[in-house]
Amino acid sequence: MPFLDRTDAGRQLGRRLEPLRATDVVVLGLPRGGVPVAAEVARALDAPLDVIVVRKLGAPFQPELAMGAVGEGGVTVLNQRVLRMAGIDDDEITSAEQRERAELERRALRFRGDRTRVPLTGRTALIVDDGIATGSTARAACAVARAQGATRVVLATPVCAPDSARALAAETEIDEVVALELPRLFAAVGQFYEDFRATEDEEVVDILAHTPRPAERAPAGEPPPRDEEVTVPAGGGRLAGFLAVPPEARGLVVFVHGSGSSRYSPRNRYVAEVLQQAGLGTLLFDLLTPAEEAHRAHVFDIELLAGRLAEVSAWLRELPAHRTLPMGWFGASTGAAAALWAAAEPSADVAAVVSRGGRPDLAAARLGEVRAPTLLIVGGRDAQVLELNQWAQARLRGENEIAVVPGATHLFEEPGALEQAAALARDWFVAHLARTPQPSG
């Protein structure tokens, strides 16, 4: 058996799809069996996860013959060749569409609850299933994703019938098909799994409920600015980043990600979106070059990471458009320690610091020298980290607070937890950056 179960298959598929980590990708699981596979892929790519709910429109005289498909957002995709060949009229199409759309909406509500669909406009849609036999549902999902605005559609699966893979690769709506296994003797998807128990609705609901809400769930208001890709000279190399500054910004927040993460972190991107809606610019950047990331010790070298933050902040100050904006630092996990280490420097150009699930104890030697107002956000169920933050708070001499998000664990994956953390960070930065005298230009 190539795969132990769907989790194992998802991890193997995630490693194969690693090149997509550097793109604006949304991972979409096909319910039900594709969702646990997609969850592992999303984790490997540090990308947002959603379901793609589609319903095929069966021809009136032969329900198995797909004349089109419907998807969320009012999307309808029709196969004009089938319609012409079968002489299907508009009334028959409308009847089938109404019937299937009602079922689609029921299923979407069942799986996603009050979570909104992740918009695909301008992004790469990575559609994942646990295996593909005929490919009819996958084909419909890809067409729907394209109609929902995806600029690139990639279909990925652990195992696929060879004939179906060739046919899907020829589809105009699909840019790439990725399959780990293309077995010559293919009878059924389940034959390639040691454990292929059915995925129940409840499992899909649980997986989605424990995935951080994507950045598109920012508070209502003006559309946030689009990310501008930047490269920052630092550490003798160049670091990649995303810079987004709304018109008439009141401040600028630099994000310092934790170990094992990057500028693509969906949790940090969500928080950045919330800050942008509040009129704050944001910069998310990679703390290390790809070559440096290969050496695990660098990920936990707090002094090195703090130096990178200082270099990147100085680079921002050299940009005329942002020279006078008061600056804040947002750190997660080990990134919070780096932010506090850098904030202890007498020359630190920072007006406020926020730590989310941070390890301020890793900057213990310098906590007493931090003067920037500091907010420590911790999950109520993250007992060990909460204790470490309380220990660190006792050593901070400047203005500081601890905010505990009830019921949240270390990654703030529980429904509503990340939203609370983002709101706390927003309010802290808005309050402290607004009252900070702007640097002279």
C-alpha positions in Angstrom: 0.0 0.0 0.0 1.6 3.4 -1.0 -0.4 5.2 1.8 -1.2 4.3 5.4 -4.2 6.6 5.5 -5.4 10.0 4.3 -3.1 11.9 6.7 -0.1 10.0 5.5 -1.1 10.7 1.9 -1.6 14.4 2.6 1.9 14.7 4.1 3.5 13.0 1.2 1.5 15.1 -1.3 2.5 18.3 0.7 6.2 17.5 0.2 5.6 17.1 -3.5 3.8 20.5 -3.7 6.4 22.4 -1.8 7.2 24.7 -4.8 3.7 26.2 -4.4 4.6 27.5 -0.9 6.0 30.6 -2.6 2.7 31.5 -4.3 -0.6 33.0 -3.2 -2.3 29.6 -3.0 -5.5 28.5 -1.4 -5.9 24.7 -0.7 -9.3 23.4 -1.4 -10.4 20.0 -0.3 -13.1 18.0 -2.1 -15.6 16.8 0.5 -15.5 14.5 2.1 -12.4 12.3 1.7 -10.3 15.0 0.1 -10.5 17.3 3.1 -8.1 15.4 5.5 -5.6 15.1 2.7 -6.0 18.8 1.9 -5.5 19.7 5.6 -2.0 18.2 5.6 -1.2 19.9 2.3 -2.3 23.3 3.7 -0.2 22.7 6.8 2.9 21.8 4.7 2.4 24.9 2.5 1.4 27.2 5.4 -1.6 28.1 3.3 -5.3 28.7 4.0 -7.6 25.7 3.8 -11.2 25.6 2.6 -13.6 23.2 1.0 -14.8 23.5 -2.6 -18.4 22.5 -2.7 -19.7 21.7 -6.2 -22.7 19.9 -7.6 -22.8 18.4 -11.1 -25.8 19.1 -13.3 -27.0 15.8 -14.7 -28.7 15.7 -18.1 -32.5 15.1 -17.7 -32.4 11.8 -19.6 -29.1 10.6 -18.1 -28.3 12.0 -14.7 -24.7 10.5 -14.8 -23.9 12.7 -17.9 -22.7 16.1 -16.6 -24.1 19.0 -18.6 -22.4 21.4 -16.2 -21.9 22.2 -12.5 -22.8 24.8 -9.9 -20.6 26.3 -7.2 -20.8 28.8 -4.4 -21.0 32.5 -5.2 -23.7 31.9 -7.8 -21.2 30.3 -10.2 -22.7 28.0 -13.0 -20.5 26.3 -15.5 -22.1 24.6 -18.5 -20.8 22.1 -21.0 -22.0 23.6 -24.3 -21.0 20.5 -26.2 -23.3 18.3 -24.1 -26.1 20.8 -24.3 -26.0 21.0 -28.1 -25.6 17.3 -28.5 -28.5 16.4 -26.2 -30.8 19.4 -27.2 -31.3 20.5 -23.6 -33.3 23.6 -23.3 -33.1 26.6 -20.9 -36.0 25.4 -18.7 -34.3 22.0 -18.1 -31.1 23.7 -17.2 -32.8 26.1 -14.8 -34.7 23.3 -13.1 -31.5 21.3 -12.6 -29.6 24.3 -11.4 -32.2 25.2 -8.8 -32.4 21.7 -7.5 -28.6 21.2 -7.2 -27.9 24.7 -5.8 -30.3 24.1 -2.9 -28.3 20.9 -2.1 -25.0 22.8 -2.6 -26.0 25.5 -0.1 -27.1 22.9 2.4 -23.8 21.1 2.2 -21.7 24.3 2.3 -23.5 25.4 5.4 -23.0 22.0 7.0 -19.3 21.9 6.4 -18.3 25.5 6.9 -20.9 26.9 9.3 -20.5 30.6 9.7 -17.1 30.8 8.0 -17.1 32.6 4.7 -15.7 31.1 1.6 -12.1 32.0 0.9 -12.1 34.2 -2.3 -10.1 32.9 -5.1 -9.8 36.0 -7.3 -6.2 36.4 -8.5 -5.0 33.4 -6.6 -3.8 29.8 -7.2 -6.5 27.3 -6.4 -5.0 24.0 -5.3 -7.8 21.4 -5.4 -7.1 18.2 -3.5 -8.9 14.9 -3.5 -7.9 11.6 -1.8 -7.9 9.8 -5.2 -9.3 10.1 -8.7 -11.0 7.4 -10.6 -13.1 9.0 -13.4 -12.3 12.6 -12.5 -15.8 14.0 -13.1 -16.2 15.7 -9.7 -12.6 17.0 -9.8 -13.2 18.4 -13.3 -16.3 20.2 -12.2 -14.4 21.6 -9.2 -11.6 23.0 -11.3 -14.1 24.7 -13.7 -15.9 26.2 -10.7 -12.6 27.5 -9.2 -11.7 29.1 -12.5 -15.1 30.7 -12.7 -14.7 32.0 -9.1 -11.6 34.0 -10.3 -8.6 31.8 -9.7 -5.8 32.7 -12.1 -4.2 29.3 -11.8 -5.8 25.9 -11.1 -3.8 22.9 -9.9 -5.4 19.6 -9.2 -3.5 17.3 -6.8 -4.1 13.8 -5.6 -2.2 11.0 -4.0 -3.4 8.5 -6.6 -5.1 8.7 -10.0 -6.1 6.4 -12.8 -3.7 7.1 -15.7 -6.4 7.6 -18.3 -8.1 10.1 -16.1 -4.9 12.0 -15.4 -4.2 12.4 -19.1 -7.8 13.5 -19.8 -7.7 16.0 -16.9 -4.3 17.4 -18.0 -5.9 18.2 -21.4 -8.7 20.3 -19.8 -8.4 24.0 -20.5 -9.5 25.0 -17.0 -6.7 23.0 -15.4 -3.1 24.3 -15.5 -1.5 21.3 -13.8 -2.3 17.8 -12.5 -0.1 16.4 -9.8 -0.5 12.7 -8.8 2.0 10.8 -6.6 0.9 7.4 -8.0 -0.4 6.6 -11.5 -0.8 2.8 -11.2 -1.1 0.8 -14.4 -3.6 -1.6 -12.7 -6.2 0.7 -11.2 -9.4 -0.7 -9.9 -10.4 1.7 -7.1 -8.9 4.4 -5.0 -9.2 2.4 -1.8 -6.9 -0.3 -3.0 -3.9 2.1 -2.5 -4.7 2.9 1.2 -4.2 0.6 4.2 -6.9 2.5 6.0 -9.6 3.9 3.7 -12.5 4.3 6.2 -15.2 6.7 5.0 -14.7 10.3 6.1 -17.8 11.5 7.9 -19.3 15.0 7.7 -18.4 15.6 11.3 -14.7 15.1 10.5 -14.8 17.7 7.8 -16.5 20.1 10.1 -13.9 19.5 12.8 -11.0 20.0 10.4 -12.3 23.3 9.1 -13.3 24.5 12.6 -9.7 24.0 13.8 -8.1 25.8 10.9 -7.4 29.6 11.5 -9.8 31.8 9.6 -8.2 33.2 6.5 -7.2 36.9 6.1 -10.4 37.6 4.0 -12.4 37.5 7.3 -11.1 41.0 8.1 -13.7 43.5 9.6 -16.0 45.2 7.1 -14.7 48.4 5.5 -12.6 49.6 2.6 -10.8 46.9 0.6 -7.3 46.4 2.1 -4.3 47.4 -0.1 -2.8 44.6 -2.2 0.5 43.3 -1.1 3.6 44.7 -2.8 6.4 42.1 -3.1 9.6 43.6 -1.8 13.2 42.3 -1.2 15.1 43.8 1.7 18.9 43.8 1.9 19.9 42.3 5.2 22.5 39.9 6.7 24.6 40.0 3.5 21.6 38.7 1.4 18.1 39.7 0.4 15.0 38.8 2.4 11.6 38.5 0.6 8.6 40.3 2.0 5.0 41.6 1.5 4.4 45.3 2.1 0.9 46.8 2.2 0.3 50.4 3.3 -3.2 51.9 3.1 -3.8 55.5 2.0 -3.1 58.0 4.9 -1.7 55.2 7.1 -1.5 56.1 10.8 1.4 53.7 11.4 3.4 50.7 10.2 3.7 47.3 11.8 6.5 44.9 11.1 5.7 41.2 11.6 8.3 38.8 13.1 7.2 35.2 12.4 7.9 32.2 14.6 10.1 29.2 14.0 9.0 27.0 11.1 6.9 29.8 9.6 7.4 32.5 7.0 5.9 35.6 5.4 3.1 33.3 4.1 1.9 32.4 7.6 -2.0 32.4 7.3 -2.3 33.5 10.9 0.0 36.5 10.5 -1.6 37.4 7.2 -5.0 37.4 8.9 -3.8 39.8 11.6 -2.1 42.0 9.0 -5.4 42.3 7.2 -7.2 43.4 10.4 -4.5 46.0 11.0 -4.8 47.3 7.4 -8.5 47.7 7.9 -7.7 49.9 10.9 -5.4 52.2 8.8 -2.1 50.6 9.6 0.5 49.5 7.1 2.1 46.1 7.4 5.3 44.3 6.4 5.6 40.5 6.6 9.1 39.3 5.7 11.2 36.2 5.9 13.7 36.4 8.7 16.2 34.1 7.0 17.4 33.4 3.5 16.6 30.0 2.1 20.2 28.9 2.6 20.1 30.0 6.3 16.9 28.2 6.9 18.7 24.9 6.1 20.6 25.3 9.4 18.0 24.7 12.1 20.1 26.5 14.8 19.5 29.9 13.0 15.7 29.5 13.6 16.3 29.8 17.3 19.1 32.3 17.3 17.2 35.1 18.9 20.0 37.7 18.7 20.4 36.9 14.9 16.7 37.3 14.3 16.5 40.5 16.3 19.3 41.9 14.2 17.3 41.1 11.1 14.3 42.9 12.4 16.4 46.0 13.2 17.9 45.9 9.7 14.5 45.6 8.0 13.1 48.4 10.1 16.0 50.7 9.2 15.4 49.9 5.5 11.7 50.9 5.9 12.8 54.2 7.4 14.9 54.9 4.3 11.7 54.8 2.1 10.5 58.4 1.8 6.8 57.5 1.8 7.1 55.7 5.2 9.8 57.7 6.9 7.5 59.6 9.3 5.2 56.7 10.2 5.4 55.5 13.9 6.4 51.8 13.9 5.2 48.8 15.8 6.5 45.2 15.9 4.3 42.1 16.0 6.0 38.9 17.0 4.7 35.3 17.2 6.4 32.4 19.1 10.2 32.9 18.8 9.6 36.0 16.7 8.2 37.7 19.8 11.5 37.1 21.6 13.3 38.6 18.7 11.1 41.7 18.8 11.7 42.2 22.5 15.4 41.6 22.1 15.5 44.3 19.4 13.3 46.7 21.4 15.8 46.6 24.2 18.4 48.5 22.1 18.7 52.1 23.1 18.3 53.2 19.5 15.3 51.0 18.8 12.8 52.7 16.5 9.6 51.1 17.9 6.6 52.7 19.5 4.7 49.5 20.5 5.3 45.7 20.6 2.7 42.9 20.5 3.4 39.3 21.2 1.0 36.5 20.1 1.6 33.1 21.7 5.1 34.4 22.1 8.2 33.2 24.0 9.4 36.4 25.7 11.3 34.3 28.1 13.9 33.7 25.4 14.8 37.4 25.6 15.0 37.2 29.4 18.4 38.9 29.6 17.0 42.1 28.0 13.4 42.3 29.2 14.2 45.0 31.8 15.6 47.3 29.1 12.4 47.3 26.9 10.7 50.7 27.0 8.1 50.3 24.2 4.6 49.5 25.5 4.2 45.8 25.2 1.1 43.6 25.0 1.5 39.8 25.6 -1.4 37.9 24.1 -1.7 34.2 25.2 -4.3 31.5 24.9 -6.0 30.5 28.0 -5.4 26.8 27.4 -1.7 27.3 26.5 -0.7 26.7 30.1 3.0 26.5 29.8 3.4 29.5 27.5 1.0 31.5 29.7 3.3 30.8 32.7 6.3 31.8 30.7 4.6 35.1 29.7 3.6 35.8 33.3 7.2 35.2 34.3 8.5 37.6 31.6 5.9 40.3 32.4 7.2 40.5 35.9 10.6 41.5 34.4 9.3 44.2 32.0 9.7 47.7 33.4 7.9 49.7 30.8 4.1 49.8 30.1 2.8 46.3 29.6 -0.2 44.0 29.8 -1.1 40.4 29.4 -4.3 39.6 27.5 -5.6 36.0 27.8 -7.9 34.7 25.1 -10.2 32.2 26.8 -10.2 28.7 25.5 -7.4 29.3 23.0 -4.4 27.0 22.6 -1.0 27.9 21.3 -1.9 28.4 17.6 -5.3 30.1 18.3 -7.0 27.6 16.1 -10.3 27.5 18.0 -13.3 29.3 16.3 -13.1 33.0 17.1 -9.7 32.8 18.9 -7.6 34.3 16.2 -10.1 37.1 15.7 -9.9 38.0 19.3 -6.1 38.1 19.2 -6.1 40.2 16.1 -8.6 42.7 17.6 -6.4 43.0 20.8 -3.3 43.7 18.6 -5.2 46.2 16.5 -6.4 48.1 19.5 -3.0 48.2 21.1 -1.3 49.4 18.0 -3.9 52.0 17.2 -3.8 53.4 20.7 0.0 53.5 21.0 1.0 54.5 17.5 -1.5 57.3 17.3 -0.1 59.0 20.4 3.6 58.5 19.4 5.4 61.6 18.0 6.4 60.9 14.4 10.1 60.8 13.6 11.4 63.9 11.7 12.0 63.3 8.1 
